[in-house]
Amino acid sequence: MSAVSRANFSALRLPVIVAPMFLVSGPDLVISAAKWGVIGAMPTLNARDLDILESWLLRIQRETADARGTFAINLVVHNKYARMQADLDLIVKHRVPYVITSIGSPASVVERVHSYGGLVLSDVATIRHARSAIAAGVDGLVLLCAGAGGNTGWLNPFAFVSEVRSFYDGPLAVAGCINSGNALRALEILGADLGYAGTPFVVAKESLASDQYRHEVQIASADDVVLTSAITGIPSNVLNASLMKWNIDPDESGGGFQGIEPAGASAKPWKDIWSAGQGVGTSKATLRASEILGIWEYQYQAV
């Protein structure tokens, strides 16, 4: 397949997806990324209700119609996300070009998105998940590697990319410490197609992050990132300072995915508990998304 679908990304100015981040990615960030020439993405669940989601989709479509880049919408497909089918209905209605599925099988999404010509990428954390997503008919994979912010994987990207490439020739995006043009070049050498970058855009001027979250990202180093399942029940990389603030033990076991906002939780993921990847140490300045991408472009071309 994938000679055709991998070619879909060749027109991008840089091989980047600005990753969808809960309570951080909104229309402004998505539009800025697409206008600059990459793929901007946001989760459906950042819109408080369906009316807001539809208004956001309409605005993004309108303002990126002539953009060099494009946009993707992230959809949680776990059965504990009650709004999944309604969100998918809007995605299909507005013919979203790329859909990124998370936390579950993409099988229920693929046929509907393909019906209008859209493409589905599935984020996966293991080889088994990768094989299952491919069997479901996805058009590409997002490999959640060790060090990625938020809900994450634990495989080294050298191992993950090479093993997936042994049985799959479709598009691969890699999440985990993508914070420079050098990293993008390295991914291409590994055999991947795109970087999936989140943490560097938490501090972008267009993000929805709070001032305190931005500050904590800007003063953090890799040593301040903790892997824990205590927040959502699945492994997540978060800033230890936010765990300490709420007296949360990172060694607690979450016992499986508990939903977007676990019932009874005193601290809300990701409003009070802040995610970050291990590459957080390079995010020191508040810049526009276009400025961040411009720096990466210079680095990418210089390598």
LUMBA-841622 format. One record per residue: residue in three letters; x, y, z of N, C-alpha, C in turn. Coordinates in steps of 0.02 Angstrom, whole numbers, plus 50000, padded with zeros to 5 digits. Layout:
BEGIN
ALAXYZXYZXYZ;...
REM end
This chain:
BEGIN
MET500394994250000500005000050000500395005750000;SER500745003850003500845009950034501275014650003;ALA501475012349942501845017349905501415023349891;VAL500775022249879500325027849864500205032049927;SER500035028949982499855032850041500465036350072;ARG501065033350067501655036850092501795043150052;ALA501615042849988501715048749946501275054549966;ASN500735053150003500285058550024500645063750067;PHE501195061850098501545066350143502125070050110;SER502265068450048502855071250016502785078750002;ALA502175081249999502075088449985502145092750047;LEU502205089650106502275093550167502945097250167;ARG502945103050198503555106950203504075103550247;LEU503845100350300504245096050343503845089850360;PRO504165084150371503795078050388503585077950461;VAL503075081850477502865082850547502115082550554;ILE501895079150607501215079850633501275083350700;VAL500975089150707500935092450773500405088650812;ALA500625084750860500215079550890499605082450927;PRO499055078650927498465080750965498575079851040;MET498475085051078498585084751151497955087051188;PHE497745082951236497145084551274497235091151311;LEU496755095651302496725102151334497285106851312;VAL497645105051259498185109251233498065111051160;SER497885106351120497795107451048497095110051033;GLY497065115851000496425118750979496475121150908;PRO495955124350883495955126550813496535131150795;ASP496725135650840497265140350824497915136650808;LEU498095131650850498705127850839498655123650776;VAL498085120450765497985116250706498055120450642;ILE497735126150642497735130450582498435133150569;SER498785135450621499455138050613499925132750584;ALA499865126650609500295121350584500155119850511;ALA499515119250494499325117750425499535123350377;LYS499435129550398499635135150355500385135250344;TRP500765133250394501495133250385501715127750337;GLY501345122150338501505116950291501585109950318;VAL501325108750379501345102050408500635099950425;ILE500565094450462499905092150483499785094350555;GLY499265098250565499055100150632498505095550655;ALA498515093550718498025088750743497755090850811;MET497135088850824496835090050890496355084350906;PRO496245082950970495755077850990495045080650988;THR494565076450969493875078650971493665080651041;LEU493935077251090493695078351159493915085051188;ASN494335088851151494495095651175493905100351167;ALA493435098551124492815102351117492315099851169;ARG492055104351209491635102251265490985098851243;ASP490745100651184490135097451160490155097051084;LEU489655093951055489655092650983489585099050943;ASP489215103850969489135110250933489805113850927;ILE490185113750981490845116950978491295113150931;LEU491275106450934491695102550888491535104050816;GLU490885104550800490705105950730490935112950709;SER490875117650753491095124450736491845124650726;TRP492215120850765492945120450757493115117250690;LEU492785111850673492925108450609492785113150550;LEU492245116750553492075121450500492605126850494;ARG492825129450550493335134750549493995132050521;ILE494205126250544494835123350521494805122150446;GLN494255119350422494185118150350494225124650310;ARG493885129650335493865136150300494555139350297;GLU494915139150353495545142850357496145138950332;THR496055132550318496615128650291496475126350219;ALA495955128950189495755126750122496315127450071;ASP496715132750077497255134050029497945132950060;ALA497965129450117498595128550152499025123250119;ARG499685123950126500135118750101500065112350142;GLY499955113150207499855107450250499115105550255;THR498955101550304498265099350313498135097950387;PHE497585094550403497435093450473497185086350485;ALA497245084250547497005077750569496605078650633;ILE496125074250643495725074250704495845067650740;ASN495985068150804496125062350846495475060050881;LEU495335053650876494725050850905494905045050952;VAL494705045651015494765040051062494235034851045;VAL494455028651034493985023451012493845018351067;HIS494055019751127493905015351183493165015651201;ASN492885010051224492165009951239491985014051301;LYS492465016551337492315020951394492255028251372;TYR492375029651308492265036451283491575036751252;ALA491095039451290490385039051272490215042851208;ARG490605047751191490435052051134490745049751068;MET491055043951069491445041851011491045041650947;GLN490465038450947490065037850885489815044650861;ALA489615048950907489385055550887489955059650857;ASP490545059250887491125062650859491285060050789;LEU491255053450782491395050450717490895052650664;ASP490275053450684489765055850637489955062750609;LEU490215067050652490415073750629491045073350586;ILE491495068950604492095068050563491905065950493;VAL491435061350487491215058950421490825064450385;LYS490395067850421489995073250390490445078550359;HIS490995080150393491425085550369492045082950332;ARG492055076450319492565073350276493275075350298;VAL493415074250361494075075850388494605071650352;PRO495135074850327495615071250284495995065650319;TYR496205066850382496565061850420496235060950488;VAL496145054650508495885053050574496395048750610;ILE496575050750670497055047050711496685043750768;THR496675037150771496315033650824496785032050882;SER496505032150943496905031051003496525026551052;ILE496895022851092496645018951149496095014151127;GLY496255009851079495775004851058495855003050985;SER495434998350964495474995950895495165001050847;PRO495485002250790495205006850740494685003550695;ALA494524997250706494104993550660493434996850646;SER493144999950697492485002950689492505009650652;VAL493095012150639493185018750610493385018350536;VAL493785013350519494115013150454493615013550396;GLU493105009250396492645009050338492295015650328;ARG492085018850383491715025150376492165030750351;VAL492775031050373493235036250350493435034950277;HIS493545028750261493715027050191493145028450143;SER492535028550169491945029550125491955036250089;TYR492295041250118492325047850085493035049450061;GLY493495044650067494175045750044494655047950097;GLY494445048050160494895049850214495375044150231;LEU495905045850268496405040850287496425040350363;VAL496565034250386496575032850458497275030850479;LEU497535034350530498155032450563497965029950633;SER498285024750655498145022050722498765022550765;ASP498695025350825499285025350869499325018650905;VAL499935015950909500045009250936500655009350980;ALA500655004951031501205004851079501604998351078;THR501354993251043501684986851041501654983950970;ILE502054978850958502044975350894501354972150884;ARG501084969250936500414966150931499894971350910;HIS499914977250942499444982550923499544984650850;ALA500164985050829500314986950760500004981950711;ARG500104975450723499834970350679499074970650678;SER498764971750735498034972050738497764977950699;ALA498084983750705497864989650669497934988750593;ILE498484985750573498584984350501498034979650476;ALA497884974450515497354969750496496674973150490;ALA496574978550528495944982250526495894986850466;GLY496444987650429496434991550367496644998750373;VAL497035000450424497245007450431497725009350375;ASP497815015750366498245018450313498935020350338;GLY499045019950402499695021650431499675020550506;LEU500265020650536500335019550607500715025250640;VAL500525026750701500915031250744501225026850798;LEU501875026250798502215021950846502365026050909;LEU502025024250963502135027651027502745024451060;CYS503295028051059503935025251083504095027751153;ALA504585024551183504815026751249504995034151248;GLY504755037651297504925044751303504395049451277;ALA503865046751245503335051151219502915053751277;GLY502675059851270502265062951322501565060151325;GLY501255060651383500565058251392500545050651388;ASN499965047951366499905040751359500435038351309;THR500835033551328501445032151291501575024651284;GLY502095023251245502345016451240503005015851277;TRP503335010151270503955008951308504505005851265;LEU504355004851200504855001951155505325007351130;ASN505955005551123506445009951093506275010951019;PRO506325017050992506135018050922506575014150873;PHE507205012850890507625008850846507325001850837;ALA507104998950893506804992250891506114992450859;PHE505714997350878505014997650856504974998650781;VAL505325003750755505285005150683505544999350642;SER506114996650661506414991350619505984985150618;GLU505684983250675505274977250675504624978350636;VAL504304984150644503694985450606503854985650531;ARG504424988550513504604988850443504724981950412;SER504844976950454504964970250427504324967050400;PHE503744969850420503114967050394502624972250368;TYR502824978650367502354983950346502724989350308;ASP502464990950248502794996050208502405002650204;GLY501905003350246501495009350246501795015050286;PRO501445020750289501705026550325501785025350400;LEU502355027550425502495027050497502665034050524;ALA502295035950575502475041850615502755039350681;VAL503225043050708503545040950771503455046450823;ALA503195044450881503115048950938503635047250991;GLY503945052451019504425051451072505045055651062;CYS505065061451094505655065951093505795068751024;ILE505275070350987505355073650922505365081150935;ASN505965084050936506025091050957506525094950916;SER506685092550855507165096150813507135093450742;GLY507425097350696507495094950629507975089150624;ASN508475088850669508935083150671508565076750686;ALA508085077150732507695071150750507285068750690;LEU507025073450651506635071550592507065067850541;ARG507675070350530508145066950485508305059950511;ALA508405059450576508575052950605508005047850595;LEU507395050250601506815045850590506815043150519;GLU506955047450471506965045350402507505040050390;ILE508075040850422508615035850416508385029250446;LEU508005029550501507745023450532507245019850487;GLY506905023650443506405020650400505705023150412;ALA505635028350454504975031250467504855037050419;ASP504245039550418504045044750372503915051550404;LEU503685051550467503465057650499503665057650573;GLY503795063650598503855064650670503185066750698;TYR503035064350758502395065750792502585069650855;ALA502535076150851502835080550902502305084050944;GLY502335083051009501845086251053502145091251101;THR502575089051146502825093351199503105100051176;PRO503485100451121503745107051100503195112051085;PHE502585109651071502045114251053501585115851112;VAL501725112851170501365114951230501485122351244;VAL502105124551231502295131451246502185136151186;ALA501925133451131501785137751073501255142951092;LYS501305148851063500835154151080500115152251063;GLU500015147851014499335146050993499025140451036;SER499405137551081499145131851119498645134251172;LEU498255129451198497765130951249498035129851320;ALA498675128251326498975126751391498935132851437;SER498855131451501498855136851551499555139651558;ASP499585145751586500235148951597500675144751643;GLN500365141751694500755137751741501035131451708;TYR500635128351665500865122451629501455124251583;ARG501385129851547501925132151504502575133151545;HIS502495136451601503075137851644503415131451666;GLU503025126551688503305120351713503665116551657;VAL503395116851596503735113751539504405117351526;GLN504405123851530504995127751513505565126951563;ILE505405125251625505935124451675506115117151686;ALA505775112651652505875105451663506465102751622;SER506735097151646507225093251609506955086151604;ALA507315081951568507105075051561507045071551629;ASP507445073651677507415070551744506755072051780;ASP506385076951757505755078951789505155075151760;VAL505265070751712504725067051680504685060151712;VAL504075058251732503965051951767503465047751727;LEU503615041251721503155036551689502715033451743;THR502055034151736501595031651786500935029451754;SER500615024551785499945022551764499425024751816;ALA499635028851863499185031051917498665036151894;ILE498765039151834498325044551814497715042051775;THR497835038451721497275036051680497225028451680;GLY497685025051714497665017851714498105014551662;ILE498385018551617498855016051568499495020251572;PRO500065017651550500695021251559500685028151526;SER500885033151565500895040051540501515043551567;ASN501805047751526502365051951547502105058751568;VAL502255060651630501995066951657502555070451696;LEU502435076851710502915080751750502835078951824;ASN503385077151855503355075051924503105080551970;ALA503245086851952503025092451995502265092352004;SER501905090651951501175090551957500925084651998;LEU501295079051997501115073452041501225075352114;MET501795078552127501955080552196501455085452223;LYS501225090052181500735095052203500105091752229;TRP499905086252198499285082752216499415076552259;ASN500035075752283500215070052326500035063352294;ILE500175062752230500035056552194500675052352191;ASP500625046052210501185041452207501245038652136;PRO501785040052101501845037752032501875030152025;ASP502015026752081502065019452079501385015952089;GLU500855019852101500195016852106500005013552040;SER499645008152044499405004751983498705007051967;GLY498595009051905497925011451885497445005951869;GLY497704999851856497254994251843496884994451777;GLY497194997051725496864997351660496545004151647;PHE496395005551584496135012151565495495013751603;GLN495485019551635494925021551677494475026851646;GLY494615028551585494215033851553494615040251548;ILE494335044951511494685051251499494805054951564;GLU494295055451606494365058451672494075053651723;PRO494495049551754494255044451800493795047251854;ALA493245043851866492765046051916493085046351984;GLY492955051652020493205052252088493915054852094;ALA494235056052037494925058452040494955065552067;SER495405066852115495455073652143495795078352095;ALA496255075652056496615079652006496425077251937;LYS496265081851893496015080051826496605079251777;PRO496635073451744497105072851689496795076251628;TRP497065080551593497745083151600497715090551619;LYS497195092351654497115099251677497575100651736;ASP497615095951783498015096851844498665092851842;ILE498645087151808499245083051799499495084251729;TRP500095086951722500335089451657500785084251624;SER500615082751562501025078051524501625081551493;ALA502145077651482502735079951446503145073951426;GLY503495074451370503935069251349504635070451374;GLN505075065451365505755065851391506175071051354;GLY505925073551297506275078851261506105085851285;VAL505785086351342505525092651368506065097951378;GLY506685095751388507225100451405507395105551352;THR507145104551291507295109451237506755114651229;SER506205114151266505635118751258505695124451308;LYS506105129451293506255134651341505915141351326;ALA505695142351265505435148851245504715148251219;THR504325153551231503655153951203503695156951134;LEU503585152851083503625154951014502985153150977;ARG502885156150920502335153950877502515147150847;ALA502005143250830502125136750799502545137550737;SER502425142850699502805143950637503545145150652;GLU503695148350709504385149550727504735143150748;ILE504385138950786504665132450805504815128350743;LEU504335127950698504415124050637504965126950592;GLY505025133550591505545136750552506235134850576;ILE506325134550642506965132350670507105125150650;TRP506595120950655506685113950636506855113250562;GLU506535117350520506675117050449507405118550435;TYR507665123750467508375125550459508815119650480;GLN508675116650537509065111050561509015105050513;TYR508425103750490508295098050446508685098750380;GLN508685104750354509045105850290509795105950298;ALA510025107450360510745107950372511075101250384;VAL510675096250400510955089650416511165086050352;
REM end
